[in-house]
Amino acid sequence: MNNIAVIGAGTMGNGIAHVFAQNNYKVHLIDISQESLNKGLATITKNLDRLVAKDKITEAIKLETLKNISTFTSISTGVKDSDLVVEAATENVDLKLKIFKELDEVAPEKAILASNTSSISITQIAAVTNRPEKVIGMHFMNPVPIMKLVEIIRGYNTSNEVTTTIMELSKNLGKAPVEVNDYPGFVANRILMPMLNEAIETLYNGVAGVYEIDTVMKLGMAHPMGPLQLADFIGLDVCLSILNVMYDGFKNPKYAPCPLLVNMVQAGKLGIKTGEGFYDYSENRKAEKIAKQFR
């Protein structure tokens, strides 16, 4: 397995492309927007420069990594000759189904089709293809070049051979793959998202403020960042989408998103990506200034 195609040049897509390319795989990074591709490559270059500055890699490795990446605005052209396609598009079920239906038509018959989805059913995605045994989930964590975990999600029809191949491939990337079964939210988000939602409920109910909630979890539970800061980092729209997937999947009210989260997303306050969420990022990307609404 040498040729990897990555669909989507956003935060997760460019991170996945970076990791594969740095481990000597030939990567085709695909996005419908050339601007997004340019931005993705700029991010990869910046992250590689940071590794060089920290003596984690050499300048030669940086240049070889960038040489391993080619960009495409056409899925059919980009996935040609691919051994593995990793979809990292927006967490939207209709979009993912559309992409996988097209991938099944244009990707080589041998190719394994993987999704970086953090919550959407792999079985549902696989059902729109004629190769459900070759469809699997590869849920990388953000930031991809740093985080070790990859959730490997088996759909109902995913074969043992494909699962073993992807588990070994993840290890070759220096990652720690963990195999899980296909239920809404899988493991990581099934546990994480209700915690973030409960932190938002705690704020919504006036139990404590943003700083106090995050401080309790950082100092009392040894979390590297507080849940409200983490929600901002993930993106409040992404959190809402995942909670809705779990709520729809389980029909259990404990997964129902907090009204405050819903309102913030509707108002366009999505966290770091928009400059404001629970914190104000207008001056820097650090969660140092509480958003005006919560002061």
N, C-alpha and C positions, 0 to 999 in steps of 0.2 A: 504494500500500500504506500504509494509515493505521491500521488496527485490528489490534492485536497481543494475543494471549492467551498467557499464561505459566502452565504447569501446575507447581505446586509453589512454596511460599513460603519455602523454606529458603535456605541460604547462596547457592546459585547462582541459584535462581529469583528471589529478591528483588533480587539484583544485576542480573540480566537485565532485570527490570521497571524498575528504576531507570534503566538506560542508555537504554532505549527511551523512557521517559517524559520524561527530561531532553532528549531530542532531538525532542520535540513529537509523539510517537506516542501514540495513545489505547491504554492498556494495561488489560487485564482480568487481574488476578492471581487464580489459582484454586488452592484447596487444600481438602481435605475437612475440615480443622480450622480453625475460626474463630480459635482461639488461635494457631495457626501464622501465619495471615494478620495478626493483630494484631502478632505479634512481627516478622514480615517488614516491615510498614509502619514499625514503630518503628526497625528497623535502617536502612531507607531514609532516614527522617527524621534519624537520628543521623549518617549518612554525608553527607547534604546539609548539615547544620549544620556539619560539619567543613570542607566545601568553602567555605561562606560565611565561616567564621572565617579561612580561608586566602586569602580574596579571589579564589577560583577562579570562584565564581558569586555572583550577587546574591541578596538575600532574595526578590526578585520571581521569579527563576528557580526557586528552591527551592519557593515556593508553587505556581507553575504546574506544576512537575514532580509534586508531590503531587496536584494537581487532575486530572492526566492519568491517575491510577491509580484503578481501581475494583476491589473485591474480591468474589469469589464462592465459594461452597462447592459449587456444582453445575457440572460440566463442560459439560453440555448448554446451560445458561443462559449460562455464561461465554464459550463459544466462538461464540455466535451473532454473525453478521455479521463474523467474523474474516477477515482476509486472510492472516494467518500465525499458526500456533500453535507455540509453542516449549515442548516438554516438558522439565522439569528436575526430575523425580522421582528417587527413590533409584535408585542404580545396581544394579538388579535386573532381569534379563531378563524374567522372568514378569510383573512389574508393568508394565514398559514395553510389552510386547506387549498386555496387557489394556487399557492406556490408549489405545494407537494403534488398537486394534480399535474402541473406543468413539468415539474422535475421528473415525474414518472414517465412522461412522454419523451423528454429530451435527454435525460441522463443515460449513460451506458447501462446496459442490462445488468452488468456486474456490480454497479455502484450501490453502496450502502447509503441510505438516506437518513440523516440524523437531524433532530430538532433540538435547539437550545432552549425550548420552552421551559418556563419555570412552573407551569401549572396545568397547561392544556393537555388533554388526553392523547397519548401516543397512539392508542388503539383507534381513536376517532380520526387522527391524522392519517394513519396507515390505511384506513378503510377507503380513502379516495384514490389509492394507488393499486396497481396490479402486482405489487411486490411487498405485501404487508410483513412478510417474514424478514425483509431487509430494512425495515423502518424501526428506528430506535431513538431514545432520548439521550442527549448529552448535555446536561444542565451544568454549564460552567458557572463559577462564582465570580463576582465583580470585586476588584479588578482582576481580570483573567491571568495576566502574567505573574501575579503574586499569589493568588489564592490556590491552594492545593486541591481542594475537593472538586470532583466531578460526579454528579449524580447520574448514574447510568440507568435509564428507565426502560424496562421491558414492556412493550405492548403485548396484547393478548396473543398475537401471532408471531412475535419476534423470535427468531430461531436461536438455539443455543450457540450455533456457530458464529452468528453475527454478534451476539452478546459477548462471547469470549474474545472475538476479534477487537471489539471496541474497548473492552476492559484492558486488554494488553496494549492497545494503541495509546490509551490514556496514561498508562504507566510509562510508556516510551517518551511521553511528553513531560515526565517528571511530576505527574499528577497522582492523586490518591483517589481512584475510582471506587464508588460504592454502588452496588446493584440494588435497585428498589423496584417495586411493582407499580403498576399504572393505576393510581388513584388520585383524585384531585389534590393538587398541591404537593404530591409526592411526599417526601419527608421534610426537606428543608423548609419549604414555605408553609406546609401544614402546621408546623410548630412555630415558625417565626412570625407569620402574618397575624395570627390571633394575638400574639404578644404585642406587636406594634399597634394593632387595632385597640387592644385594651389600654395601652398607654395613651392613645388618642381619646378614648372614652374617659380616662381618668382626668385628662385635661378638660374635656367637654363638660364633665360633671363638676368641675371646680374643686376637685380634691387637692390639686397642687398645680403650680405653674410649669412652664416648659423646662426651665433651668432645674427646678427641684426634681421633676420626674426623671430627667436624664441623669442627674447627679446621684440619685438613689440607685439607679441601675448600674452606673459606672463604679461607684465606690462600694455599694453594698453587694452587688452580684458579679463584680469584676468584668463587666462588659467593656470592650474597648471603646465603644461609643454608645450614647444613650439611644433609646428606641425612637425618639422623635427626630434626632439627628440622623439616625440610620434610615428612617422613612424618607427624609429629605434627600438623602444620598441615593437611595434606590429610585426615587421618583414617586410622588403621591399618586399619580395616575396609574403607575405600574402596580402599586400596592392595592389600589381600588380594583383594578382589573383582576388581580389574583384572588382577592377576597370574593369578588363576584363569581369567579369560576368555581371556587370551593362552595360558596353558598348555593349556587345552582346545582352543583354536583351532589352535595350531601343533603340539601334541603334542611339544614340544621341552623337555627337562629344564632348559634354561637359564632358563625362565620359571617354574619351580616355586617357590612361595613358601617362604621360610626357615621352619623349624619354630618359631623364636623368634617370628616375626611371627604365625604361626597361634596359638600359645599365648597371646600377648598379647591378640589379638582375642577368643579364647574366654574369657579372664579379664576382659574388659571394659575393658582398658587401651587406649583408642582414640586417645589424644593429647589435644589441647586440649579437644575436646568433652566429655570425661569427667574432665578435670582431671589426668590422668596418662597418660603414654606412656613415651617415653624420657626425658622431662623431667617435673618436678613443677610443675603449674600451679595448685596450691591457693591460692597467695598472689597470683599475677599471671599474665597470659597470655604473659609473655616467657619464653623458654627460657634461664633463668638458673640453675635448680636441677635437678641431675640427679635422676632418680627413684631412690628408695631402693634398688630392686632392683639398680641398676647402679653404685652408689657403691663 
